[in-house]
Each structure stands twice: as C-alpha cells, then as structure tokens.
Amino acid sequence: MCLMEILEVEYKKNNHNNAEYVNIDNILDSNKNYLIQIDGRNEAIYINDFFSDKKNIILDENFYELLKKHKNESQTRGDIAGVINPDKLIGKYKELYKDIKGFNKSGSRTKKDEKNKFEWCNPVNSRVVKPNTPFYNKYKTEYTRYIKPIMKEIEKELHRYLFLPKLKDGFFNCYYNNIIFNRGLRSAIHRDARNKFKYSALCCFSDNPDFKSSILGLPDLNIGFEMKNNKSLLIFNSVDLRHSNNAINPDYLNHRYSVVFYRK
C-alpha cells in the first residue's frame, strides 16, 4: 500500500463549456500519490507509479502490438471529440456536413433530420471492448496475458478506497465490464454520464521512450494529474467530474494510448 496525501478540494464549475479544449495550470506533484476528496468523500485516487513494482504486469512489445490492434475510427464519442470541425472530417462526412441543420448544445454532435438519419461527431481512433464479444474472443489469449493482471491490480485499489458492490460479472471476474482503447486522442471537456459506476480507471501507455507523460485535468476542481506513460493510475469519478487533456505535443500524440476501465 502506497503512502497517500489527502487533498480536500472545492467543486466550482469552470466557465469552459463541454467539448472545449482547456489547459489546467495547477498540476499536482507527480512524485506524490493523492487521495482527492470533496466534503470528505473520495473523488479521485492518483498513484504516480502504479506499474513499476507489479511483476505480474507485462508491458513488452507484444503488449503494444495488442494496443495497436484496437485501431478503429469512431464518430460516436460526443464531447470528448471536441466541437465538430469540418477540417477534421473525412470521407462522406465532409459532404454530409454541408446539409447539417443542427447540433447538440455543445456542438460536438449532429442532430437527426429528414436528410441525416443518424448522429455523428468528429472522428477519433477509439474502440470499446466488452467480454465475450467477437473482437474480445479473437484476442482472448492476449487479453488474459496482458490486460487481466492490470485489471486484477486495479480491483485491489477499488476495494481499498471505494465501496464496491459484490458483482463479478466483468472481465476476469472483476467489476469493470467495459474497456475503451484510445490512440492519439486529446480529449476535450466531457463527462462519462452514461456509466453505471461513477469511478473509472485511467492508464496511459506509449512505446516511444521520448514521450513521458500527458495531463488529465479536472477543470471544475482546477487540478491536473501528470499521467506518466506506463506508470501512473488514476481512478476518479468520471460521471460527475468533467475532465479533459492539456495540449499534447503533436509529434508524440499518435504514440499515446489511453486505456479506460469502466462499468456500464
């Protein structure tokens, strides 16, 4: 069990809107571990070096090959993908954009109308994986070798700091039953409002040794966490707390893999 510094913070709604990009300047000391509380309630758990001493977790070249297999263009992510920008659109969406008559409140998603029968957003490289689905079953051996140990260690932290219902119907008899794999994504301000469990677990990875970290910010708490690649873990209330990434060097962005474990 690592030494935690308890930090009581105040929730104060930031003026930035959902789907906007913002840089948080108040970055917590990345050499410390934090238990972030609001009114005595645990809202975030930051462990600056979660992976280094876990001998059962393997982050070798085959692990990164597994991450790369999740390549998938998604246009359903909403606010996380930012306000719809025609310069980011590809293929048929450039043409569809010309006839769009309305957007959601944040401008990140189109509205259906007589010509456009479905909603869509800016494209991002993102894939959701669930247990016992075709994509999962195809790589089940790799998930068992590489993802299972990570989830088992995260589960220990969930039980240590949060009340966890006794449900074991997720991956590997764990609580989380969804994983999203992102590549090259700088997230705009958003919440994970549809999750059934408030607390998600975020890890960031990169096989580029020159790319050290990125910042996950909580704008309404005015704090940011340095997510060290292949090291840090952040468990936080992603349902109630809006979150986003600070700017990321474009030379490194495509080398960034963010993996989020959550429950729906």
Secondary structure, 3 states (H helix, E strand, C coil): CCCCEEEECCCCCCCCCCCCCCCCCCECCCCCCEEEEECCEEEEEEECCCCCCCCCCCCCHHHHHHHHCCCCEECCCHHHHCCCCCCCCCCHHHHHHCCCCCECCCCCCECCCCCCCCCCCCCEEEEEECCCCHHHHHCHHHHHHHHHHHHHHHHHHHHHHCCCCCCCCCHHHCCCCEEEEEECCCCCCECCCCCCCCEEEEEEECCCCCCCEEEEEECCCCEEEEEECCCCEEEEECCCCCEEECCCCHHHHCCCEEEEEECC
